[in-house]
Amino acid sequence: MYPSVMPPRDVKIGDAAAFAGTTPRAIRHYHQIGLLPEPARGGDGRRRYGYDDMIRLLWIRKMSEAGISLDDMRAAFDEARDVEDVLGRLEESLAAQEAGIKRQRAAVQRLRAVGSPLGLLSPLVTDRLGHLPDGALRPADLDALLVTERIFGPLGAAIQAGVFITLATHPDLRAEADRLDAADAALDDTVDPFDLRVEELAARHYAHHQAVLQAMEADGMDEAEEKLFESYDAEEGDGEEDTGMSAFEAVTKMPYGFSAARTRCVELTARLIGGELAADS
């Protein structure tokens, strides 16, 4: 006894797509890359899909849901590659995706807990600054930490965070930092790079740097940094974010738009600090 409605011998691309749970555009792409053989066309010039075509489409759908790439599907159908090899690479890919999702969820949780963009930085930085009261960390401080983390990684940013903690807890040092920032901003393009004021400002920066270090030592911040080095998980990175370049190269690619006078002031300050570090070593 025949059913009242006989199934078709073949169907058009729209019906094939609807049944397989895909789209006509996707099916045409499968034809183009050789994943699905192009079927014969009917008298109206349109493709007609039979039983074998639909089976192939259903398997493509299932493999796609499992995360198997189109290239690996084609190889699997052609039996040109060991299935274990395909599955092994797929498992590695899924593990990487899972780790990425875990990091994303952790970032969202930090954002909700911290309630500020600070939560987008690494846990090492967020945890170190999380005890500061609202408003203690300025937007410019966050920007500086963002750049430092990009160049030197979480550990470098966490160490720099110690400076901002000191500024937040020592109003006199914060006030001097604000005065230095204003003086830096005044070194515009109208100021000669070799103006005596440039050297004087560099000397003030150096003196402030020393004062901050002394305050950090008095507050036990140097011990906190030693613990950072000891507790830092090497698996998180080697202290430098993977920028695809060295820290020096990364610094040279970060635009600040400084005037020649301000650039020279930064260079002079760096020399003074570098000389102190060389003397200590």
C-alpha positions in Angstrom: 0.0 0.0 0.0 1.5 3.3 -1.1 1.4 6.4 1.2 -1.1 9.1 0.2 1.8 11.5 -0.4 4.8 10.1 -2.2 8.2 11.6 -1.3 9.9 13.3 -4.2 12.8 11.7 -6.1 14.8 14.9 -5.8 14.3 18.4 -4.5 15.4 21.9 -5.4 18.2 23.7 -3.4 15.8 25.6 -1.2 14.1 22.5 0.0 17.4 20.7 0.4 18.7 23.6 2.6 15.5 23.7 4.7 15.6 20.0 5.4 19.3 19.9 6.2 19.0 23.0 8.4 21.4 25.2 6.4 21.1 27.8 3.6 21.2 27.8 -0.2 24.2 30.1 0.0 26.1 27.6 2.2 25.3 24.7 -0.1 26.6 26.7 -3.1 29.8 27.3 -1.1 30.1 23.6 -0.4 29.9 23.0 -4.2 32.6 25.6 -4.8 35.1 24.1 -2.4 34.4 20.5 -3.5 32.8 19.4 -0.2 29.5 18.5 -1.9 29.5 17.3 -5.5 27.3 19.4 -7.7 24.2 17.4 -8.7 22.7 17.3 -12.1 20.2 20.0 -13.2 16.6 19.5 -14.1 14.9 20.5 -17.3 14.5 24.0 -15.9 18.3 24.4 -15.4 18.1 24.2 -11.6 20.0 21.8 -9.4 18.2 18.7 -8.2 19.3 17.0 -4.9 18.7 13.4 -4.3 19.0 11.0 -1.4 22.8 10.8 -1.4 23.1 14.5 -1.6 20.9 15.0 1.4 22.8 12.4 3.4 26.0 14.3 2.7 24.4 17.6 3.7 23.2 16.1 7.0 26.7 14.8 7.8 28.2 18.2 7.0 25.7 19.7 9.4 26.6 17.3 12.2 30.3 17.8 11.7 29.9 21.5 11.6 28.1 21.4 15.0 31.0 19.4 16.4 33.4 22.2 15.3 35.1 20.3 12.5 36.4 22.6 9.8 35.3 22.5 6.2 38.8 21.4 5.1 38.8 18.6 7.6 35.3 17.5 6.4 36.5 17.3 2.9 39.5 15.3 3.9 37.4 13.0 6.0 35.0 12.4 3.1 37.9 11.7 0.8 39.6 9.5 3.4 42.8 11.4 2.6 43.6 12.0 6.2 43.6 10.0 9.4 40.4 10.7 11.4 42.4 10.5 14.6 44.6 13.4 13.3 41.5 15.5 12.6 40.0 14.7 15.9 43.2 15.4 17.7 43.6 18.9 16.2 39.9 19.5 16.8 40.3 18.7 20.5 43.3 21.1 20.7 41.2 23.8 19.1 38.3 23.2 21.5 40.6 23.3 24.5 42.0 26.7 23.3 38.4 28.0 22.9 37.4 26.7 26.3 40.4 28.4 27.9 39.5 31.6 26.0 35.9 31.4 27.3 37.2 30.9 30.8 39.3 34.0 30.6 36.3 36.0 29.2 34.1 34.8 32.1 36.8 35.7 34.6 37.1 39.2 33.0 33.3 39.7 33.2 33.3 38.6 36.8 36.1 41.0 37.7 34.3 43.8 35.9 31.1 43.1 38.0 33.1 42.9 41.2 35.3 45.9 40.6 32.7 48.0 38.8 35.2 49.9 36.7 37.5 49.3 33.6 40.1 48.2 36.1 38.4 44.8 35.9 39.6 44.4 32.2 43.2 44.3 33.3 44.9 41.1 34.4 43.9 39.6 37.7 47.4 40.4 39.0 46.8 44.1 38.5 43.1 44.1 39.5 43.8 42.2 42.8 46.6 44.5 43.7 44.5 47.7 43.2 41.2 46.3 44.3 41.5 47.6 47.9 41.8 51.3 46.8 38.8 53.5 47.4 36.7 54.8 44.5 38.4 57.8 42.8 41.8 56.9 44.1 42.8 55.6 40.8 42.5 58.1 38.0 41.6 57.5 34.4 45.1 58.4 33.3 46.5 55.9 35.7 44.3 53.2 34.2 45.5 54.2 30.7 49.1 54.0 31.8 48.5 50.5 33.3 46.8 49.4 30.1 49.9 50.4 28.0 52.3 48.9 30.5 50.5 45.6 30.5 50.5 45.6 26.7 54.3 46.1 26.6 55.6 44.4 29.7 52.7 42.0 30.6 50.8 41.5 33.8 53.8 41.5 36.1 55.1 44.8 34.8 51.7 46.4 35.2 51.3 45.0 38.7 54.7 46.5 39.7 53.7 49.9 38.2 50.5 49.6 40.1 52.6 50.0 43.3 53.5 53.5 42.2 49.8 54.4 41.9 49.0 52.9 45.3 51.8 55.1 46.8 50.4 58.2 45.0 46.9 57.4 46.2 48.0 57.1 49.8 50.5 60.0 49.9 48.7 63.2 49.0 51.9 65.2 49.0 53.4 62.9 46.4 50.2 63.0 44.3 50.2 66.8 44.4 53.8 66.9 43.2 52.9 64.4 40.4 50.1 66.7 39.3 52.4 69.7 39.3 54.9 67.7 37.2 52.1 66.7 34.8 51.2 70.3 34.3 54.8 71.3 33.7 55.1 68.5 31.2 52.0 69.7 29.3 53.6 73.2 29.2 56.5 71.8 27.2 54.8 72.4 23.9 56.2 73.0 20.4 57.1 76.6 21.3 59.7 75.5 23.9 63.3 74.9 22.7 64.3 71.4 23.6 67.6 72.8 25.1 65.8 75.3 27.2 67.2 75.3 30.8 63.6 74.6 32.0 63.7 71.1 30.3 66.7 70.0 32.4 65.3 71.5 35.6 62.0 69.6 35.0 63.9 66.4 34.4 65.7 66.9 37.7 62.4 67.4 39.4 61.0 64.2 37.9 64.1 62.3 39.2 63.7 63.8 42.7 60.0 62.8 42.7 60.9 59.3 41.5 63.3 58.9 44.4 60.7 60.2 46.9 58.1 57.7 45.6 60.6 54.9 46.0 61.4 55.9 49.5 57.7 56.0 50.4 57.2 52.6 48.8 60.0 51.2 50.9 58.7 52.8 54.0 55.3 51.3 53.3 56.7 47.8 52.7 55.8 48.0 49.0 59.2 46.5 48.1 58.4 43.4 50.0 55.0 43.2 48.3 56.8 43.4 44.9 59.1 40.6 45.9 56.1 38.4 46.7 54.7 39.3 43.3 57.8 37.9 41.6 57.7 34.8 43.8 53.9 34.1 43.3 53.7 35.0 39.6 52.5 32.0 37.7 55.0 31.4 34.9 52.2 29.7 32.9 50.4 33.1 32.6 53.4 34.5 30.6 57.0 35.4 31.0 56.2 38.9 32.3 55.8 40.4 28.9 52.6 40.2 26.9 52.8 38.5 23.6 52.9 41.5 21.3 54.8 39.7 18.6 57.7 42.2 19.2 60.3 43.1 21.9 59.4 45.5 24.6 61.8 48.1 23.0 60.0 47.7 19.7 56.6 48.0 21.3 57.7 51.2 23.1 58.8 52.8 19.8 55.4 52.0 18.2 53.3 53.7 21.0 52.5 57.2 19.8 52.4 60.0 22.5 52.6 63.1 20.3 55.2 64.7 22.6 56.9 67.9 21.6 60.7 67.8 21.1 61.2 69.6 24.4 59.0 67.1 26.3 60.7 64.1 24.5 64.1 65.4 25.6 62.8 65.8 29.2 61.7 62.2 29.2 65.1 61.1 27.8 67.0 63.1 30.5 64.8 61.7 33.3 65.4 58.2 32.0 69.2 58.8 32.0 69.1 60.0 35.5 67.1 57.0 36.7 69.2 54.7 34.6 72.4 56.1 36.1 71.0 55.4 39.6 70.1 51.9 38.7 73.5 51.3 37.2 75.1 52.6 40.4 73.0 50.4 42.6 73.9 47.3 40.5 
